[in-house]
Amino acid sequence: SLWSDKPEGEELSNWLCSELIQCGQHGVPAVVLHLSRGLNPPPLNSLGLNRIKRAVEIAEKYKVNIALENLRNLDYLDYVMQNISSQRLGFCYDSGHNNCFNPEIDVLKAYRDRLFALHLNDNYGDEDTHLLPFDGTVDWTKVINNLKAINYQSAVSLEVQMDRHPMYADLSAEEYLSRAFNRAERIEQLILV
């Protein structure tokens, strides 16, 4: 974890900075970053914040956007967004995480003005199953309205997995991908209406 005072925290920080340089050198416009991991990540601290500041400085130099993903604990996202101001630091909205980890918070609305990327998927609110959009309980009307409010015109990106739920067991890979493509197109059309 970037928040860890153990050697692996510094190793992860160095790796992240190296990857950002590589992205910049190869024209990769953005990376998505998880700020914490698991049920009991290290507490928020200045060491982790300084590591993220260093990464943001590199992102600015190499013209790479860092999109922070909403995870189980939103405190990390809030802390970094409140303490680091940069045009290169933004938000990756994961609809499935929002639905199963903190459905009472409209995290997309809170950070939609800093939205860099989407990880759209669905679930039933109990597990992060990465279902296709509209196959679970995500409030897609709310998601679409938030995207409309900022005139979202970037990529509609799904983060879905065929093998995480039995409802897709009888589909071939081609059928699943076709269904996924159709769902992404449907979301795109709903945003444009």
N, C-alpha and C positions, 0 to 999 in steps of 0.2 A: 504494500500500500504506500502511496505517496505520503501518507500521514505518519508512517512508521519511523521511529528513531533507530531501527535496526539497520544493518548494512543493506538488506534487500530494498529498503525504502530509497536509499541513495542510488542503488543499482537501477531500480525502476525509473527514477528521475532521469538518470543519464541515458537510459534506453529511450525514453520518451523524447528527450531532446534530440538524440541522434535520428530517431524516426522522423521527427518534424523537419530536420535538415534534409533528409532523403526525400521526403514528400516535396519540399520546395524545389529541390534540384531536378525532380522528375515531373513537375507540373501537377502534382496531386493537390487539388484545391482545399481539401478539408479532411480532418480526422475526427472521429467520435471518441470521446474519452469517458470512461467510468471513473467517478471520483471516489468510490468506495466499493467494498465487496463483502458479501456475506452478511450475517446477522449481527456480528459484533466487530465492526471495523474500529481501528484506532480512533481516539477522539480527535476532533478538530484542533489544529494547533498551528502556530506560526511557521514551523518547519515545513509542513505540507503546503501551506499557502505560499511560502517563498519558493518552493519547488515549482508550483504551478505558475507563479509570476515569471520565473526563469523560462519555463516552457512558452509562455505567452510572448516574452521578449523575442525568443527564437522564431515563433510563429509570425510575429510582426516583421522581423528581418527577412524571412523567407517567403512571406506572403501566403501563409497557410492559415486557414480558419480552424479553430478548435471548437468543436461542438460538444458541450457537456450534456450527458444523457441523464434524464430523470430516472432515479433508481428507487430502491426500497425506502431509504432515508433521505428526504429532501433537504435536511439541514446542510449537507455538504454542498449541494448545488446553490442554495441560498447564500451560504457563507462566501463562497468563491465569487458569485455574481455581485454581491454587495461590496466585496473588497478588492476586486480587480476590474478596472474599466479599460476596455480595449475593443476596437472595432474587429479584432481578430478572435475575440472570445464570445461565443454564443451558445446556443441551446440546440440539443437534439431531442425532439419529442418522441417518446416511446409510449404509444397508446396502451399497450398491454401492461406495462409497468404501472402506469397511472391507474388503470382499472383494477388491478389486483393488489397493489401496495398502498395506494392512497386515493381512493376514488372520491373522497369527500373534498379533495383539493383540485381545482381547475388549473393544473400546472401549465397547460398550454396557454391559457389566457394570461397567466402571470408572466410568462416569458416569451409570448408570441412575437414581440417586437425585436427579440434577439434570436429568432429562429433561423438556424442554418441548415437543419436536416430533419428528416422524418424517419422513424422506425415504426411503421404502422403494422399492427397485428391485433389480434383479439384473444379473449379468454372468457371464462365464466366468473372471474373475480376472485377465484380461490387459488389458482396456480398460474404461473407465467408460461402458458402452453403454446404461445406463438401460432394461434389459429389464423386462418384467413380472415380478413375483415368481413364483418357481418355474420360470422359463424358463432359469435359469443355474445357478451353483454355490454361491450363498449358502447357508449352513447355517441354514435357516429354523427348524429345531428349536431351535437355540441362541438365535436371535433371539426366538422365541416364549417360550421358557423365561425369558429375561431380562425380557421384558415382563410375564409372569405373576408373576415374583418381586416386582415393585413394584405389582402389582394395577393395571396400566395400563388406564385407562378413557377416555383422551382420543382425539382423532381419529387414525384410521389413514390416513395421507396417503402417496400414491404420488408419486414423482418419476420418471416414465417418459416415454419418447419413442418414438413409432411409427416414425420415420424413421431410427433409429440402427442398425437391424439388418434384414437381408433377410427374416427369418422372419415379419415382419408385412406384407410387401409385397402379399400377396393379400387383405388384410383391408380392408374399408371403414372409414372413421372410426368409424361407429356400431358395427361389429363389434369394433373395437379397444377402444373405450370400454366396451362391454359386458363384454368380457373383463377389462379393468382393474378395473371395478367388482366383478366376481365375485371377483377375486383379493383385493381389499381386504376384501370380506365374508368370504372364507375365512380371512384372517389374523385378522380380528376374532373370528370364531367359535373359532379355535384358541386365542386368548388367553383367551377366556371359559370354555373347557372345563376 
